[in-house]
Amino acid sequence: MNLNIVVYSKSACPQCDSAKMLLSSRALEFKEIRIDDEAERLAFFEKCGPSVRQMPQVFINDQRVGGLTGLQAALAQLGR
């Protein structure tokens, strides 16, 4: 099963780095989209929903799984 994984991140973000390292350690390919501009990040958060206010935000097959904790849970559920 191929996974389309997109990681929305920002610079100098330890949680973002941990999410990317987790994916790399499991040999899972992903696309990273950096949102370093504050205004762009706030606009992105608005699209995700009112409860989203942190980075990273990870999407698997176009479904938001959340940040690092959500990614870990989604990978466990997928058996990855």
Secondary structure, DSSP 8 states (H G I E B T S, - for coil): ----EEEEE-TT-HHHHHHHHHHHHTT---EEEE--SHHHHHHHHHHH-TT--SS-EEEETTEEEESHHHHHHHHHHTT-
